[in-house]
């Protein structure tokens, strides 16, 4: 088994950016329009084919997107109860906590998905008057929030690290574009929503909170330099055209890996970011091969300081092994 994992990690990865993609990127470099530029707006418009949301706001990272969403929710609704899995990237959970929301961790099922039964048990045990926000992380096997069997009164924020899909029924969804995603750039993120008020907030927030006027601008709210730059948007535009090609490469890799390992399932909405298998000696394999366990258990970290009991993730976490799917390798 170790030999198979070692063979996988030793494969040569090729970048998803092809030589023919370089011309538009070189044009932007030659023009020197690297910061602000028209390709950001073009990318936002073209991303509609994936998000199916009216408003798409490109930002410099998915972490920035989460930060902006939880800032907006605090301003609009005050402190919210935010339910999310402990098995996820830290920045979305950190953002919720940073803005004073009541962060509540939910256990996972055996396939590492958000456990709706545990979520409902928490809801039924309390009578909070706060707005209820659910932020499940979409891993490969879930492409619709309907799979989570929610109660129906929630504001739904989707951390779509593992899906690029039009089938997300949500209020706010944020995406990540880094070099290992099928739509890649050197870095970047997107917030998608049908909420025009939220869109206006996000657009101003990503540029120091300023609102442009005819000859100047006014600062209307908090803000940071969260905008996506023109160069990253240009790279992402070349990769939108390669999405199906990049995805098919990943599906091919997943199929071949599934012949060797028992993998957790993916569905038609997955971006095939990585494959996940559960093995008894995962720590040993990680140490020997350089493979990863992509996410820690957030509820065990000092910053979150929770006594939440999440027995299933605590039982499964030490078995998680993530296998890369983004390379082009011969088997």
N, C-alpha and C positions, 0 to 999 in steps of 0.2 A: 504493500500500500504506500509506504513512504517513497518508493521508487517512482510510482506514478505521480505523486504530488511533486516530487523533485523534477520530473520530466516536464510537467506543466509549467513550473516557475522558470525553467531554463529556456522556454520557447522565446524566440525573438519577436517582439511586438513591433508592428509597423504603425505609424501614425495614421489617423483617419483622414488627415489632410493630404490630398493628392497634388501632384505637380500642377495640374490644370486649374487647381483652386487658387494658385498663387497670384495670378494676374490681377484680380480685383483687390487682393490684399496689397500687392505692390503698388497699385494705383493710389490707394489711400496713403501709403507710406510716402510716395513721391509727392503727393499733394500736401503732405504735412498736416492733414486734418485728422488728428489722432484722438483728440478729446471730444468736443462737440462735433456733430456732423449728421448728415441726412440718413445714414444707414441705420441709425438707432430707430428712427421712426419707421423705416422700411421693415426692419426686423419685427417690431411690435405689430405691424399690420399683417405680415406674413405668418406670424405665430398664431393667428386666429384659427388657422386650419388645424392646429393641435389642441388649443385650449377650448375652442368654441365659446369663448367669453367675449363680450363686447369690448372690454377694455384690457389691454395688455401693456404693462409698464415695465420696461427693461431697466434693470439695476445692476450693480456691480457684483452681486453675489446672492445666493439663496439666503445667506445669513442676514444680509441687509433687508431682503424681502420680508423675512420673518419679523425682524425688528420693526419695520414700518407697519406691518399688519397689527402687531400687538400694541403699538403706540396708538394707532387709529381706534382700535377696540376700546382702549382705556379712555380716550377722549370722548367716544360716542356713547359707551355703555357703563363707564366706571369700571370697578374691579369685577372681573368675571371669574367663574370657575372654569379652569382649562384642563381638560382630560387628555392625556397623551400616553403613549407607550414609553416605558423606561428604556426600550431598545431603539435608540435613535440618535441622531447627531445632536450635539449639545446646544447649538445656537438657537434653534426654535424654542426649546424648553427654557433656555437662559433668557431669551427675549420676553417670554411670558412672565417669568419671575421678575425680571428687571423692571417691568412696568407695574408691578404690584399685584398681578393677577394671582389667584389661588391655584397653584399648580398641583394637579392630582394625577399620580401615575396609575396606569391600568395594566394589568397582567396581560400575557400573550397566550395564545392557543399553541397547540403542538406544532403548527406550521409557522410559528413566530408572528402571527397576525394579532392585531388588537382584539382582545377578548371582550365581546359584547356582553356576555353573561356577567363577567366581573364588573363591567361598566354599569350595567343595570342594577346590580346589587348595591353598588356605591350610591347611585342615584336614589334608590328606594329606601336607603337607610338614613337619608337626610332630607331637609326641607329648605335648602338654600333659596333665597330670593334673588340671587345674582343671575346674570345672563350665563347660560351654559354654552361653553365652547368645546367642541371635540376636534382634536387634531391627531387622527390616526396617520401613521406613516404607511404609505402604499409600497409594500414590497412586491416582488415579482408576481405573486399569485393573486393579487386583488386589484382590479381596475375600476371598481364601482363602489361608491360609498354605501350602496344598498346592501352590500355583503356584510356590513358591520351591524345591521339590525338595530339602528339607533331608535330613540324614543320618538323624535319628530320635532322637538322644540329647540334643537341645538343650532347654534351658529357653527358652520362646518368650515374649518381651515384645513386644507390638505397640504401636507408636506410630500410633494411628488418627486422625491429624490429618485425613485425607481420606475416611474412611468412617464411617458409622454403620450397623452391620451385625450380624446374628446369626450370620454364617458365618465367624467368626474362630476357628480352632482354636488356642488359645494358653493359656499358663499365667497371664499377666497382660496386660491390655490397658488403655490409658488413652486417654481422649477429651478433647476441648477444646470448650468452649462460649463463644465470644465473639461479638460482634455480627454477624460475617459468616458464621457457621455456620448450617445449617438448624435446629438446636436452639440458640438463642442465649440469652445473658444478657450482662450487662455484662462478666463474666469468670467463669470456672469450669472445673472438670475433673471427671473421674470415673475411678476405678480399678475394674476389674471382674475378678473371679477366682472360681474354685471352691474355693480354698484357704482354709479357715476360720482356720488359724493366721495366714496373711497378713492376712486381713480384720481379725482382732483387733489385729494390730500396726498396721495402717493407721488403724484407728479411734482408737486411743490416740495414735498419733503426730501426727495432725492437730490435736490439742488439747493441745500441750505434753507429750505422753507420759503423760498422767495416766489413771489407772484410778479410776473413781468407786466409793465405798463408800457405806454407808447414810447417814452424816452428814458425810462429808468426801471426800477423794480422796487417792490415793497416786501419786507419780511413779515409774513402773516402767521408763521408757526415755527415750531422746532424743525430742524433739518440737518442733514449731513451731506457730504459729497458722495451720494449713493448712486449717482447715475452711471449707466453703462457707457463706455466710451465708443467712439466711432470705429476704432480698429477692431475691438472685440465683436461689435455688431456685424462688421464686414466678414469676419471669420465665421461667425454663426450663420450668416446668410448663405455662405458657400456650403455649409454642412446641412442646412435645411434641405437642399437639393440632393444630398447624399443620405438622407435619413433612412430610406428603405434599404439602400445598399448596406449602410452601416448596421442596420438592425438585422438584416439577413445574415451578415457575417457572424453576429453574436448568436443568432438562433442556431447556426451551423455549429458553432463552438459548444453551445449548450447541449445540442443533441449528441455530439461526440462525447462530451463529459458524462452525460447521463448513461452512456453505455458502460462507463467505468465506475461511476459513483451513484449513490442514491441521493438525488437532488430534490430540494423542495420545489413545488410546481411553479411555473410561470403561466400567465394567460395572454390573450391577444393584446392586452393593454400594456404589457411590460416593456420597458426599454432594455431589458437584459443587461443591466448595469453590472451585476455579478451573479454567479450561481452560489447557492448556499447548500451545504451538506452538514449533517450532524454526525460527528464521530467521537468515540469515547476518548481518544488520545489527541484531541485537537491542540492542546497546549504544546505537546511534544512535536506535532507536525509543524506548527507555526514556528517554533524555535529552529527546527532543522531546515525548513524550506523557504522561509520568508513570506509565506502566505499570511493572511490576516484574519482577524475577527473584526469586522468593520466597525461595530458599535459596542461601547461599554454598557454597563447597567447604570443609567443615570441616577436611579434612586439610591445607589450605594455611594455616590460621590459626596464629598464634604459640603460642597456648595448648596446642595438641595436639602440636606438634613431632614430626611423623612424617615418615619418608622413604618412606612408602608410595607405590608407583607405581600410579596409577589412570588409565590412558591414556584409557579411554572417557569418563569424566566430564570429564576435562580437555579432551578434544576437543569435547564437546557443550555444556559449561557456558556458554560465551560465546554460544550460539545460543538459550538458553532464554528464553522470554517467557511470562509468566503473564497471563491475561486474566480479569477478574472475572466471576463468574456470579451474584452474589447480589442484583443489583438487579432491579427490574421496569422494563424499558424497551421501548418500541415500536420496531419495526424498519421 
